[in-house]
Amino acid sequence: MYDKIIALLAEMGVDTTDVTPDSTFRDLELDSLSMTELAINAFTHTGVLAEGLTLDTTLAEAVRAFSHAAEPLGA
């Protein structure tokens, strides 16, 4: 999922050259509108909607949120 998030960010025009799992969305200079765009793109590509992501969420935390959201209920 990490690679998928990086690919989605790159499609949005974000420079992903020096991105690490500890990078926050704020570090990548995203704003609330771009966070919404990322959420929609991620849902479109994966069918998963991760909630609670903020500008201070790291990419590693985002991967965990998407992975958790993708788990079947009761798993």
For each residue, the residues with C-beta under 8 A, 3 or more apart:
1: 4 5 46 63 66 67
2: 5 6 21 59 60 63
3: 6 7
4: 1 7 8 42 45 46
5: 1 2 8 9 38 42 59 62 63 66
6: 2 3 9 10 16 19 59
7: 3 4 10 11
8: 4 5 11 12 38 41 42 45
9: 5 6 12 14 16 19 28 38
10: 6 7 13 14 16
11: 7 8 41
12: 8 9 34 37 38 41
13: 10
14: 9 10 28 29 30 34
15: 18 28
16: 6 9 10 19 28
17:
18: 15 23
19: 6 9 16 23 28 59
20: 23 59
21: 2 58 59 60 63
22: 58 59 60
23: 18 19 20 27 28 58 59
24: 27 28 55 56 57 58 59
25: 28 30 34 35 38 53 54 55 56 57 59 62
26: 29 30 55 56
27: 23 24
28: 9 14 15 16 19 23 24 25
29: 14 26
30: 14 25 26 34 35 38 55
31: 34 35 55
32: 35 36 55
33: 36 37
34: 12 14 25 30 31 37 38
35: 25 30 31 32 38 39 53 54 55
36: 32 33 39 40
37: 12 33 34 40 41
38: 5 8 9 12 25 30 34 35 41 42
39: 35 36 42 43 49 50 53
40: 36 37 43 44
41: 8 11 12 37 38 44 45
42: 4 5 8 38 39 45 46 48 49 50 66
43: 39 40 46 47 48 49
44: 40 41
45: 4 8 41 42
46: 1 4 42 43 66 70
47: 43
48: 42 43 66 69 70
49: 39 42 43 69
50: 39 42 53 62 65 66 68 69
51: 65 69
52: 57 65
53: 25 35 39 50 57 61 62 65
54: 25 35 57
55: 24 25 26 30 31 32 35
56: 24 25 26
57: 24 25 52 53 54 61 62 65
58: 21 22 23 24 61 62
59: 2 5 6 19 20 21 22 23 24 25 62 63
60: 2 21 22 63 64
61: 53 57 58 64 65
62: 5 25 50 53 57 58 59 65 66
63: 1 2 5 21 59 60 66 67
64: 60 61 67 68
65: 50 51 52 53 57 61 62 68 69
66: 1 5 42 46 48 50 62 63 69 70
67: 1 63 64 70 71
68: 50 64 65 71
69: 48 49 50 51 65 66
70: 46 48 66 67
71: 67 68 75
72: 75
73:
74:
75: 71 72
